Amino acid sequence: MALTLDQIRVLDAIDRLGTFARAAASLHRVPSAVSYAIRKVEVSVGFAVFDRRARTAVFTAKGRRLLSEARVMLEASDRLDRLTDQMRSGWESELHVVVDGALPLGPVLRGLQDFADPDVPTQLRLDVEYKEGVVHRFQSDDAQLMLVIGFDADEDTSGYTLEPMAPLELRLVASPSYEPSLHAGLELSVRDSRPGADRDRPSFSGARDVAWVSDFHTKRTALLEGVGFGWMPEHLVRDDLDGGRLVVVPDPGRTLWTYQPQIVRRADLPLGRGAELFLRHLRGLD
């Protein structure tokens, strides 16, 4: 017969405190109740848990092994109790955040670090998507938060709460060694991560030839190697521009796009404690 959690707590208290009397006091019981509990344990397992020849509470070898294994159950039960209390106090079981890969990831990653704290029970899922894939992932997976550029301009925002973030600037850049004109050169573009997205869509600048890459970090590496030109978030290439490794491409049309990123959540879904913790970094509170 398996031991009950109550019986395990009695064994644990005796081991920690050294005597039946002290264990009884810590459990708010009379000593006879503790002795009775131990007798039931020994009847249940079929062997002596304590050495009756000793004047103090001394475990037998079998009793010590029994307690060692039983404490695994006790620790699991305590973790479950803490988790239940935390969920009851407003923590989510999971927080799903979808982030546009063009945005600065520093504050996002600092928010991610908070969830390594053992006192934070919420499990964080973070997906980085691109272009229409950001909204697609947010909506199809019922994520709680989305960090996105241009959502208010391109989507029906009814039913959502939008909170503005710092403006995002994209610049048209290339290596100083890259000289072909915009229309005759090779444009590097980050592909749309939405499943089934059109891979044959025209380039952003009207270039004849386009090479698609999976993310902005790959795109930056290609630009530094002198492969084509392309639009890049300024925060990813500011040091390259200052150091002369990349230059702004002269374009008679436009060399700068400014976006207004938004923190988006569903208006009918209150933020839990995990979401509020994550957002502190994005709001500049930490």
Secondary structure, DSSP 8 states (H G I E B T S, - for coil): ----HHHHHHHHHHHHHSSHHHHHHHTT--HHHHHHHHHHHHHHHTS-SB-TTSSS--B-HHHHHHHHHHHHHHHHHHHHHHHHHHHHTT--SEEEEEEETTS--HHHHHHHHHTTSTT---EEEEEEE-THHHHHHHHHTT-SEEEEESHHHHS--TTEEEEE---EEEEEEE-TT--S-TTTSEEEEE---STT--TT---SS--SEEEEESSHHHHHHHHHTT--EEEEEHHHHHHHHHTTSSEE---SS-SEEEE-EEEEEETTS---HHHHHHHHHHTT--
